[in-house]
Amino acid sequence: MPSDPQVTPEQLAQERSIRFALLADLGVLALAVPVALLGGSLTIKAEAIRFVLGMSIEIFAYAVMWRLHRGKLRDLEFGGGKLEQIANLVTGLGMLGAAAWIATKAMAIVGGQGEVGTPLGLALAAMVGALNAYINFLAWDRMRAAAEGGSSLLMQGQVNARRVKLVCSVVVLFTMTAAALSTDNVVVASADAVGSVFVAIFMVLNGSEMLRTGIPDLLDRSAGKTVRDTVDRVLAGNVDDYQRLDRVRSRRSGRVVFVEIVLSFDPELTIAEVNRRIAALKQSMANEIEHADISILTTGATTA
């Protein structure tokens, strides 16, 4: 099937890396579900549910990314950044929800109310855990390579989420292996509980960070003090080029920083001279603000 000509090779690489991760996860899930059902461990069942939740978030993120890359969201006036933030927000909420589930199961095991699992079930779980850790490493490495050199906030969110999965899967592998090798019920229960608590804490930290960075931008917070200071510094350095500063507004939409400035110019200047000064101001700001989309308006004139 021919690729869309408007999609760049970098974007195709990002899509392929996520698609590979999803297909690999499906294979691991096909093994994890029967192990969870036959092993009898509530913690293993919780891991399988967390797995499904994580995949549903990734599928949503992939669908959003696919549409963004093909320009199917052109009606979003400030680009797809808002939608990227929503996808990131969903990922963060999913992590918090999964963490709460895992923590509940860990408390049940510590309290002696949770089922620990049979030796065979734990051995199979350790084997699936090893495969999952390996798959997560391959998927993370491919995503990291695809995201190098600049990528969307959505892609960065997927790289971060996969890194979380990789670390969690290594810890789960270690604890499940310890539980499978031990014949002491206390050690088995403790290994399950420690691994689950670690995973829960790790996911809470990462999910909270996603919410912290995503919610303010969805509420149209300004681009921040650093951006405003840069704009003020450039304007102050070129104060002779315009008569009056009327307004400065900024906002973020994903990785893009939108800056809107309204200036008044000497009415004796020609349109060509005004446009030259505006272009110089925009270039100076763009040199200092990454991913900037700068608009300079003139009172009584058209947008430049």
N, C-alpha and C positions, 0 to 999 in steps of 0.2 A: 504494500500500500504506500503510495508516494507521500512524502512528508509535505506539510504545509509550507510554502515558500517564505511566509512571513515569520516562521519560527526559526530562531537562530540555532546553530549547532550546540551552543552552551545550554540553551533551554531544553533541547532534545536530550542532552546528556543528563540533565536534572530529572526529566520525566522518566528516562530509562532507569536511573538509579532508584527512584521511588517504586517504579513498577517491579523491578527485580526484588526489592525488599518485600513488597506485598505478596508476590508469588512464592517467595521463600517462606514467608510467615505462614501462608496457607498450608504449605507442606508440613511445617512444624506443628501447626494447629491440628492437622489431621492425625498426627501421632499423639499430641498432648491430650486431646479429648478422651480417647479410650483409656489412656493411662490414668487420667483424673477420675474417670468413672469406675475403673477396675481397682485402682490403688486404694481407694477408701479414705484418702487423706483430704480433709477439708481445705488445708492450705494449698494442696495441689489443684483442687477444684477452683479455689480463689484465683490462683495463677492463670488457669485456663480462661476464667471470666475476664480477668484483667487483659489477657491476650486479645480476646475478642473486642473488648472496648478500645484498646489501642489501635487495632486494625481498622475499626469503623472510623476513627478519627483520621487515620492516614488516608483512607479511601476518600473521605470528604476533602482533605487537603489536596490530594492528587486531582480530583475533579475540578476544584477551584483553580489550581495551577494550570491545568490543561486549557481551561476557558480563558484565563488571563493571557496565556502565551499566544492564543489564536485571535485575540482581540474581540472576543465575544461578550465583553463587558464594557464596551465603549461608552455606554450611557452613564457610566460612573464618572462624573465630571472631574474628580480629582484622582483618577486612576484607580487601580485595584487595591490600594493600600488598606482601605477600611475593611474590605473583604478578607485581606490577608490577616489583619488584626483579629477579625472575628474567628477565623480558622485557628489562629494561635490561641485565642481565648478559649475556644472549645477544647483544644489540646490541654490547656492548663486545667480547666474544670474536670476534664476526664482523668487527669493525673491525680487530682485531689480526691475525686470519687473513688478511683481504684485504691488509693492509699487508705481511705477510710475503710473500705472493704477488707483489705489485707490486715489492717490493724485490728479490726473486729475479730477476724479469724485467729490472729496471733494471741489475743487476750483469751479466747475460748480455749486454745491449746494450753496456755499457761495455767488457766483455772481448772484444767482437767475435764472440761466439757467438750472439747473438740476432739475429733477422731484423728489419730496420728497417722495411721496407714500401715499396711502390711509390709513386711520386708521386701517381697517381690515388687509391690507397688512402688516403694521408695527406690528400689534399684532401677526400675524402668524410668522413674521420674528423673533420676540422676543422669541416665543415658539421654533422655530427651533434653534435659538441661544442658548437657554438653553440646548437643547438636544446635540448640537454640543460641548458646553463647557464640558458637562458630558462625552461625548464620548472621547474628547481629553484628559481629565484627566485619564480615564481608559487606553487609549492607551499609554499615556506618562508613567504611572505607570508601565505598563507591559514591555515597552521598557527599562525603567530605571532598573528594576529588572533583565532583561535579559542581560543587559550590565555590570552589576556589576562583579568585579573580572577580568576585562580585556576584551576588545573587539576590533574589527577592527575600523579603522578611519571611515569607511562607517557607521558602527552601531552608533558610537558616533555622527556622523553628523545627523543621523535620530533622535536620542534622542534630540539633540539640536533643530532640526527643529520642532519636535513635541512640545517641550517646548514653542517655539515661537508661535505655533498655539494655545496652551492652553491659554497663556497670552492674545493673540489677541482675542480669542473667548470670554474670560471673559469680556474684555473691550467692544467688540461689543455687547455682551449680555446686559451690563449695559446701553449703549447708545441707543440701540434699544428699551429696556424696557422704558427708559425715553421718547423716541419719541412716543412710543405707548400709554403711559399714559397721555401725554400732549395734550391739545386742542389748544395750541398756535403754529401757523405755524413757528414763529421765533424760538421757543424752539425746535420744531421738526427738523427744518433744522440745527440748531446749534448742536443738539445731534448727528445727522448723520455725520456732518462735523468733529466734535471733535473726534469721535470714528475712523473715517476713517483716519484722520491725525495721530493719535496715532499709529494705525496699520501700516501705511506707514513708519513712523519714526522707529518703532521697527524692521520692516523687512529690512530697509536700513542698520541699524546697524549690524544686524546678517548676512545679505548677504555680506556686505563689509568685515566682519571678515573672512567669508569663502573664499572670493577671496584673501584676504591678506595672509592667511596661505596656500592656495592651489597653487597659481600661481608660487611662488618661487620654490617650490618643482618640479613642472612640468618643470621648466627651468633648472633642475639639479643643483640647488644651493647646496653648501656644507651643511653638517649636522649642522653647526653652531659653534660658538666660544666655547661653553661649551664642546661639544664633542671633538674638537681639543685640548682644554686645558687638558682634561682628558687623551687623548692619549699621549700628550707630557709629562704629569706628570708621567704616568706609564713607558714610555720609559726612561725618565730621572732617575727614580728610579731603573731601571735595565740596566743602560748603560754599565755595565761590561759584560752583557750577549751577546752582539753583537759588531761587529766592526764598522759598519757605517749604518746610516739611509739614504736611498736613496729617498724614497717618501712616502707621506701620502695623501690619498684621501678619501673623505667621501661623502655620499649622503643619502637622505631620500627617502623611498618609502612607503608612508602611515605611519604606526607607526614604521616600521623597519628602523634601522640605519645601513647602510652598510659602513664598514671601510676597506680600503685596504692599507696595509703597506708593503713596500719593504725594507728588511734588508740584510746586508752582515754579514757573520759570519767568524770566524777564520777557515781557511781551514783545520787546524789540528784536528778540532772537528769531532767526529763520527756523523753519521746521527742520531743515537738514541739520542745523547746529544743535537743536534740542534733541533730535534723534541720536546724534553723535554722542552727546553727553550722557544720555540714557544708556546707550550701549556700553559706554565706558564704565558706568556705575554697575551695571548688571554683570559685566565681566569681572570686575574687581570683587564683587560679592561671591560670584560663582567659583572664583579661585580659592576662596576660603571656606565655603560651605559645601560639603559633599552632597551629591544628589539633590542639588537645589533647582527649583523651578521658580524663577523670579519674574514678577510683573511690576513694572513701574508705570503708574498712571499720572497723567498731567491734568490739572484742573482746567476744565474747558476744552480738553483735547481728547484724542482717542488713545487707546491703550497701545503701549510700545512693548 
